[in-house]
Amino acid sequence: MSETFDVVIVGGGIEGAAAAWALARRGVTDVLVVERGTVGSGMTGKSSGIVRCHYGVSSLAAMATVGLEVFENAEELFGTDIGFRQTGYVVGVGEPNVDALRKSLAAQRAVGVQTEEIDVTDVATMWPHADLEPFAAFGFEPRGGFGDAYQTAQAFAVSARGAGVRIRQGTEMTDLLLDGGRVTGVRLADGTEISAGTVVVATGVWTRDLLSRYGIDVPIRVVREQLVMIAPGVDVGDVPVFSDLVSLQYIRPEPGGELLFGNSDLAHGEEADPDAYLNRATDDFVDVTIDRVGTRFPGFGEATITGSYAGCYDVTPDWNPVISRTDVDGLLVAAGFSGHGFKIAPAVGNLVADLVVDGRSADPRIPDTDFRLSRFAEGDLLKTPYPYVGAGEMR
């Protein structure tokens, strides 16, 4: 059996779904998304869902602003609630990182981010249960917050399907079809061959193994990341997301009153098998959670841990994504999101659509050259000019 589409997207996580949505908005609807599970069934549902534009890499900050605008207008765009909650986002740093914070905030404002430096008294009002003595400066994004990556992926998929995109769940791609130096389609597990002029690989943590068979090296490490749910023992109210770059943690509210704790110390990641990893926090990580949360939030009282889970990041050498054409004509890759993928997904979709339709980015704030695959071989990594001591990987 054989079929033909203009574009095949391999992977129905949030990035593949966003690419389908963005292509449809550009009028490209002869598109097939193939997903071996269900939409969002991979690492998408494991996202902590933080929405921030606080990046020292200007193109990433701009991508996050694009994402934020989509999240803010989700009801109009998708006709449904995607789980975005605009609580605000606070980042606090110690004395060694004050200069980097201020320079980063200025660079963010230059690409349209609404962000400012605020005083410790402002943060104390927002987070009255926190010990803020170790901090020397704070940044604040009133439009930041958190969202639900799974719901957002579903919204992208439903919108794309409504425009004419085909999505096949429970459908595994087994091979790329090549003719010389060009991709001509994909082969599915049932033997069906799908012809396509363009194939987009958006398979996250599975990307390196998939593409290495064709001599394409996407340098991704699979790194396990743990998250812990906490009942604070007090009514914290409407608190913003708090990124603590002194003790290297982040904490955000849950709609039900619990808090989600995550680790910002990513210098020594635990590599993992994405198909066989421990889906809960280890005892050691629970101890880290108790120590860091207890130290930073002494006002929590009788806080208790109510649950945990884990997911995997697809981490590149510079902790920034690949959204790029490859040496195989017609083959694009969107992977290596290194923990940034949810908040920038709408912009990722737009950039993929730009590359398919025009061959280059349509947004001058987001040059496609920043995210080219070849930068690793060239030794030209995408790094912030304003790194934070201890947390450079995520900023």
Secondary structure as the mmCIF struct_conf table of DSSP 4:
data_model
#
loop_
_struct_conf.conf_type_id
_struct_conf.id
_struct_conf.beg_label_comp_id
_struct_conf.beg_label_asym_id
_struct_conf.beg_label_seq_id
_struct_conf.end_label_comp_id
_struct_conf.end_label_asym_id
_struct_conf.end_label_seq_id
STRN STRN1 SER A 2 VAL A 10
BEND BEND1 GLY A 13 GLY A 13
HELX_RH_AL_P HELX_RH_AL_P1 ILE A 14 ARG A 25
TURN_TY1_P TURN_TY1_P1 ARG A 26 GLY A 27
STRN STRN2 VAL A 31 GLU A 35
BEND BEND2 ARG A 36 GLY A 37
TURN_TY1_P TURN_TY1_P2 VAL A 39 MET A 43
HELX_RH_3T_P HELX_RH_3T_P1 THR A 44 LYS A 46
STRN STRN3 ILE A 50 VAL A 51
BEND BEND3 GLY A 56 VAL A 57
HELX_RH_AL_P HELX_RH_AL_P2 SER A 58 GLU A 72
TURN_TY1_P TURN_TY1_P3 ASN A 73 ASN A 73
HELX_RH_AL_P HELX_RH_AL_P3 ALA A 74 PHE A 78
BEND BEND4 GLY A 79 THR A 80
STRN STRN4 ARG A 85 ARG A 85
STRN STRN5 TYR A 89 VAL A 93
HELX_RH_3T_P HELX_RH_3T_P2 GLU A 95 ASN A 97
HELX_RH_AL_P HELX_RH_AL_P4 VAL A 98 ALA A 110
TURN_TY1_P TURN_TY1_P4 VAL A 111 GLY A 112
STRN STRN6 GLU A 116 ILE A 118
HELX_RH_AL_P HELX_RH_AL_P5 VAL A 120 MET A 126
TURN_TY1_P TURN_TY1_P5 PRO A 128 HIS A 129
BEND BEND5 ALA A 130 ALA A 130
TURN_TY1_P TURN_TY1_P6 GLU A 133 PRO A 134
STRN STRN7 ALA A 137 GLU A 141
TURN_TY1_P TURN_TY1_P7 PRO A 142 ARG A 143
STRN STRN8 GLY A 145 PHE A 146
HELX_RH_AL_P HELX_RH_AL_P6 ALA A 149 GLY A 162
TURN_TY1_P TURN_TY1_P8 ALA A 163 GLY A 164
STRN STRN9 ARG A 166 GLN A 169
BEND BEND6 GLY A 170 GLY A 170
STRN STRN10 MET A 173 ASP A 179
TURN_TY1_P TURN_TY1_P9 GLY A 180 GLY A 181
STRN STRN11 ARG A 182 LEU A 188
TURN_TY1_P TURN_TY1_P10 ALA A 189 ASP A 190
BEND BEND7 GLY A 191 GLY A 191
STRN STRN12 GLU A 193 VAL A 201
HELX_RH_3T_P HELX_RH_3T_P3 GLY A 204 TRP A 206
HELX_RH_AL_P HELX_RH_AL_P7 THR A 207 SER A 212
TURN_TY1_P TURN_TY1_P11 ARG A 213 GLY A 215
STRN STRN13 ARG A 221 ALA A 231
BEND BEND8 GLY A 233 VAL A 234
BEND BEND9 ASP A 238 ASP A 238
HELX_LH_PP_P HELX_LH_PP_P1 VAL A 239 PRO A 240
STRN STRN14 VAL A 241 ASP A 244
TURN_TY1_P TURN_TY1_P12 LEU A 245 LEU A 248
STRN STRN15 GLN A 249 PRO A 253
TURN_TY1_P TURN_TY1_P13 PRO A 255 GLY A 256
BEND BEND10 GLY A 257 GLY A 257
STRN STRN16 LEU A 259 ASN A 263
TURN_TY1_P TURN_TY1_P14 ALA A 267 HIS A 268
STRN STRN17 GLU A 270 GLU A 271
STRN STRN18 ASP A 273 ASP A 273
TURN_TY1_P TURN_TY1_P15 PRO A 274 ASP A 275
STRN STRN19 ALA A 276 ALA A 276
BEND BEND11 ARG A 280 ARG A 280
HELX_RH_AL_P HELX_RH_AL_P8 ASP A 283 ARG A 296
HELX_RH_3T_P HELX_RH_3T_P4 PRO A 298 PHE A 300
BEND BEND12 GLU A 302 GLU A 302
STRN STRN20 THR A 304 VAL A 315
TURN_TY1_P TURN_TY1_P16 PRO A 317 ASP A 318
BEND BEND13 TRP A 319 TRP A 319
STRN STRN21 VAL A 322 ARG A 325
BEND BEND14 ASP A 327 VAL A 328
STRN STRN22 ASP A 329 ASP A 329
TURN_TY1_P TURN_TY1_P17 GLY A 330 GLY A 330
STRN STRN23 LEU A 331 ALA A 335
TURN_TY1_P TURN_TY1_P18 SER A 338 GLY A 339
HELX_RH_AL_P HELX_RH_AL_P9 GLY A 341 VAL A 357
TURN_TY1_P TURN_TY1_P19 ASP A 358 ASP A 358
BEND BEND15 GLY A 359 ARG A 360
BEND BEND16 ALA A 362 ALA A 362
TURN_TY1_P TURN_TY1_P20 PRO A 364 ARG A 365
BEND BEND17 ILE A 366 ILE A 366
HELX_RH_3T_P HELX_RH_3T_P5 ASP A 368 PHE A 371
TURN_TY1_P TURN_TY1_P21 LEU A 373 SER A 374
HELX_RH_AL_P HELX_RH_AL_P10 ARG A 375 GLU A 378
TURN_TY1_P TURN_TY1_P22 GLY A 379 GLY A 379
BEND BEND18 PRO A 385 TYR A 386
HELX_LH_PP_P HELX_LH_PP_P2 PRO A 387 TYR A 388
TURN_TY1_P TURN_TY1_P23 VAL A 389 ALA A 391
HELX_RH_3T_P HELX_RH_3T_P6 GLY A 392 MET A 394
#
